[in-house]
């Protein structure tokens, strides 16, 4: 899942890459508005899809209502999408330059719709994981092309107004996704959360074909197949080893440490290859700049923590507390509202205060709210959970917006596109690793905690109950052992407490990195707005 505390950068008009300065003939205003509507519809589709899976995880884990997926499979179902998105998006912009952004956009929509249909009717977890990865490919093609078309369609003041309107789709998607998923899961089967994408994508394809010119850059960027292959294979190997550790609960096995080592080596080779390219898609040299390197490291650590704690939250609300999908979706709305409020609040504060003085306390508070999961239990009143989620969303929104804006705006114009690619990739990679590590900690600690309660139980019961709390509740019902279900809930809460502590430490490390790398005194800048336009830069 792409954890939606949103993309964030506004770039002054005079800093847009030169390719956008050569504007095409101005389209009629009515046609511009229709194009904007299509782009907003697609953006809303992507944002909703980024949030619905967290509400669906508990159902997918259920052997009766879902696929009986184990924690490792659920980690891959969420991580495969983000992994494909992270490693392909910087290549997608270059494809748009060469073949036209409408062509790439349409291809992405077709892949997204087809893989959504595949996911909806997946018969096992393996098919769902593959379908989610394909959906990530579609999203990676859509996102840069979507922003590029917006930038080509509008010019001058109309461009800024269009971007402001367009950015509202992120907030709507963040808030609506969990609620929509909850409604569908309460009334239909789990596949409906994916099937709903198909008619929306089909409508958007028609609109693209009728209304949108096939804009393309007169100076295409080179493709980077070697970098793409190395980054994908490295992240897949690393994630596999981390997730496998949670399934076998042993780090010394070859099938755990070997993939981790191979993944790290491949990623190191990826960096070396990018360093040798004259125009790299992912430019590691940018990390030599203290603020840019430190800011991206902090964002990566924050997104790591957000991904992991969101993964826990899905099982806590629906599994341990027994919320319906609809109730769980409604319970998560404060997170989205907090994030939406945090971005503009931070932009106003940064006008008056140094960036470090705004973001370091905010990231510290975000870390403490994640550690706050260590105090949640089976009897915690809902109001306390809602307050925690609201503060968490607010503090995270106050960090991602201004930090990303500062990172991109500080770069020279000729490095803007490369800087955006780096920032996007680091954020998505943080999410992938966060899901892998967070889920592995949860699996290992759950198995340790449930062990004593399984003494004397038949072998098949023990084996199934050790897989996950969801499997334990199912087998407890089948063999009429309600005490086993209670033990599974307690074991899960214990695992969540342990994991939350480690996640909070990771997020606090991000605050320390910001404290060290951001300048103590801020430069005078123009206002930083809350919408995220970094994808606009990755598309050029």
Secondary structure, DSSP 8 states (H G I E B T S, - for coil): ----S-------GGGS-GGGTS------HHHHHHHHHHHHHHHHHHHHHHHHHHHHHHHHH-TTTS----HHHHHHHHHHHHHHHHHHHHHHHHHHHHH-HHHHHHHHHHHHHHHHHHHHT-SSHHHHHHHHHHHHHHHHHHHHHHHHHHHHH--HHHHHHHHHHHHHHHHHHHHHHHHHHHHHHHHS-TTHHHHHHHHHHHHHHHHHHHH------SS-----HHHHHHHHHHHHHHHHHHHHHHHH--SSSHHHHHHHHHHHHHHHHHHHHHHH-TT-SS-GGGGGSHHHHHHHHHHHHHHHHHHHHHHHHHHIIIIIS---HHHHHHHTHHHHHHHHHHHHHHHHHHHHS-HHHHHHHHHHHHHHHHHGGGG--TT--HHHHHHHHHHHHHHHHHHHHHHHHHHHHTS-GGGHHHHHHHHHHHHHHHHHHHHHHHHHHHHHHHHHHHHGGGTTS-HHHHHHHHH-HHHHHHHHHHTT-HHHHHHHHHHHHHHHHHHHHHHHHHHHHHHHHHHHHS-SS--------SS--HHHHHT-
